[in-house]
């Protein structure tokens, strides 16, 4: 049995969709929309952007380690930020995985975070003296990647693919 199938079974057995998705946990988009070439392409882009974010996050930790080994003092805020970015990215991978399986709640969470994180990151990066210049650049790159994910998620196709549950239910009733 393949790893994605095992992971999905475990996820469902633990009822984590219910925990993460709330009352919209069971709402899944139509299979034909999930298999649409534009949807598949969009999720491929999202995966690549998340990989790039992972590389950026790991690079920040590597730079901090190298600077520390060279005898420079790396502020606590840098270590905290680098760790949090990696944890956030892992969370985004989970949302992307569940959204790619058609879960509306995961699409919404991914879309929400792709809007919030860049703003928070850029505001924090603008605080004078909090981070060294290289970390400010890392935050700007992280924000640009998140904006890219948000761009993909808010395309006309993706918004049509993931209609709000109430809107979808009304459409189904009106076609009957």
C-alpha positions as CSV (number, residue, x, y, z in Angstrom):
1,X,0.0,0.0,0.0
2,X,1.3,3.5,-0.9
3,X,2.3,6.1,1.7
4,X,-0.4,8.7,0.7
5,X,-3.1,6.1,1.0
6,X,-1.9,5.0,4.5
7,X,-1.5,8.7,5.5
8,X,-5.1,9.4,4.4
9,X,-6.5,6.4,6.2
10,X,-4.7,7.4,9.4
11,X,-5.9,11.0,9.0
12,X,-9.5,9.9,8.5
13,X,-9.3,7.3,11.4
14,X,-8.2,10.0,13.8
15,X,-11.0,12.3,12.4
16,X,-8.6,15.1,11.9
17,X,-10.7,16.6,9.1
18,X,-13.4,17.1,11.6
19,X,-11.0,18.7,14.1
20,X,-9.4,21.0,11.5
21,X,-12.4,21.7,9.3
22,X,-15.2,22.1,11.8
23,X,-18.7,22.0,10.3
24,X,-17.3,22.1,6.8
25,X,-15.1,19.0,7.4
26,X,-17.1,16.7,5.2
27,X,-17.7,19.0,2.3
28,X,-15.6,17.8,-0.7
29,X,-15.7,19.3,-4.2
30,X,-16.9,17.4,-7.2
31,X,-14.5,14.7,-8.5
32,X,-14.6,16.1,-12.1
33,X,-13.4,19.5,-10.8
34,X,-10.6,17.9,-8.8
35,X,-9.3,16.0,-11.8
36,X,-9.6,19.1,-14.1
37,X,-6.2,19.9,-15.8
38,X,-6.2,23.4,-14.4
39,X,-6.8,22.2,-10.9
40,X,-4.0,19.6,-11.2
41,X,-1.7,22.3,-12.6
42,X,-2.6,24.7,-9.8
43,X,-1.7,22.2,-7.1
44,X,1.5,21.4,-8.9
45,X,2.4,25.1,-8.7
46,X,1.4,25.2,-5.0
47,X,3.6,22.2,-4.3
48,X,6.6,23.8,-6.0
49,X,6.1,27.1,-4.1
50,X,5.9,25.2,-0.8
51,X,9.1,23.3,-1.7
52,X,10.7,26.7,-2.4
53,X,9.5,28.0,1.0
54,X,11.0,24.9,2.7
55,X,14.3,25.7,1.0
56,X,14.1,29.3,2.1
57,X,13.4,28.2,5.7
58,X,16.1,25.6,5.8
59,X,18.6,28.1,4.3
60,X,17.8,30.6,7.1
61,X,18.6,27.9,9.7
62,X,21.8,26.9,7.8
63,X,22.9,30.6,7.7
64,X,22.2,31.0,11.4
65,X,24.2,27.9,12.2
66,X,27.2,29.0,10.0
67,X,27.2,32.4,11.5
68,X,27.1,31.0,15.0
69,X,30.0,28.6,14.2
70,X,31.9,31.6,12.8
71,X,31.6,33.2,16.2
72,X,28.9,35.7,15.5
73,X,26.0,36.2,17.8
74,X,22.7,35.3,16.2
75,X,19.7,36.9,17.9
76,X,17.1,34.7,19.5
77,X,14.5,36.2,17.2
78,X,16.3,34.7,14.2
79,X,16.2,31.2,15.6
80,X,12.6,31.6,16.6
81,X,11.6,33.0,13.2
82,X,13.5,30.3,11.3
83,X,11.9,27.5,13.3
84,X,8.4,29.0,13.0
85,X,8.7,29.4,9.2
86,X,9.5,25.7,8.9
87,X,6.5,24.7,11.1
88,X,4.2,27.0,9.2
89,X,5.4,25.5,6.0
90,X,4.7,22.0,7.3
91,X,1.2,23.1,8.2
92,X,0.7,24.5,4.7
93,X,1.8,21.2,3.2
94,X,-1.0,19.5,5.2
95,X,-3.6,22.0,4.0
96,X,-2.4,21.7,0.4
97,X,-2.6,17.8,0.7
98,X,-6.2,17.9,2.0
99,X,-7.2,20.6,-0.5
100,X,-5.8,18.5,-3.3
101,X,-8.0,15.7,-2.1
102,X,-11.0,18.1,-2.5
103,X,-11.6,19.3,1.1
104,X,-13.0,22.8,1.0
105,X,-11.9,23.6,4.6
106,X,-8.3,22.9,3.6
107,X,-8.5,25.1,0.5
108,X,-10.0,27.9,2.7
109,X,-7.3,27.6,5.3
110,X,-4.5,27.6,2.7
111,X,-6.1,30.6,1.0
112,X,-6.5,32.5,4.4
113,X,-2.9,31.8,5.5
114,X,-1.5,32.8,2.1
115,X,-3.1,36.2,2.7
116,X,-2.2,36.7,6.4
117,X,1.3,35.4,6.6
118,X,2.8,37.8,4.0
119,X,1.4,40.8,5.8
120,X,2.5,39.7,9.2
121,X,5.9,38.7,7.9
122,X,6.5,42.0,6.1
123,X,5.3,44.0,9.1
124,X,7.7,42.1,11.4
125,X,10.5,42.5,8.9
126,X,10.0,46.3,9.0
127,X,10.7,46.5,12.7
128,X,14.1,48.2,12.8
129,X,16.9,46.2,14.4
130,X,14.8,43.1,15.1
131,X,16.5,40.9,12.4
132,X,19.8,41.1,10.6
133,X,19.6,42.2,6.9
134,X,19.9,38.7,5.6
135,X,16.8,37.6,7.6
136,X,14.8,40.6,6.4
137,X,15.6,39.4,2.8
138,X,14.5,35.9,3.8
139,X,11.2,37.2,5.1
140,X,10.6,39.2,1.9
141,X,11.3,36.0,-0.2
142,X,9.0,34.0,2.1
143,X,6.3,36.6,1.6
144,X,6.6,36.6,-2.2
145,X,6.3,32.9,-2.3
146,X,3.2,33.0,-0.1
147,X,1.7,35.7,-2.3
148,X,2.3,33.3,-5.2
149,X,0.4,30.6,-3.5
150,X,-2.5,33.0,-2.8
151,X,-2.4,34.1,-6.4
152,X,-2.9,30.5,-7.6
153,X,-5.6,29.8,-5.0
154,X,-7.7,32.9,-5.9
155,X,-7.6,32.3,-9.7
156,X,-11.0,32.2,-11.3
157,X,-10.7,28.5,-11.9
158,X,-9.8,27.6,-8.3
159,X,-12.6,29.8,-6.9
160,X,-15.0,28.0,-9.2
161,X,-13.5,24.6,-8.3
162,X,-14.0,25.3,-4.5
163,X,-17.4,27.0,-4.2
164,X,-18.6,27.8,-0.7
165,X,-20.7,24.9,0.7
166,X,-23.9,27.0,0.9
167,X,-23.5,28.2,-2.7
168,X,-22.9,24.6,-3.9
169,X,-25.9,23.3,-2.0
170,X,-28.1,26.0,-3.5
171,X,-26.9,25.1,-7.0
172,X,-27.6,21.5,-6.5
173,X,-31.2,22.3,-5.2
174,X,-31.8,24.6,-8.2
175,X,-30.8,22.0,-10.7
176,X,-33.2,19.4,-9.3
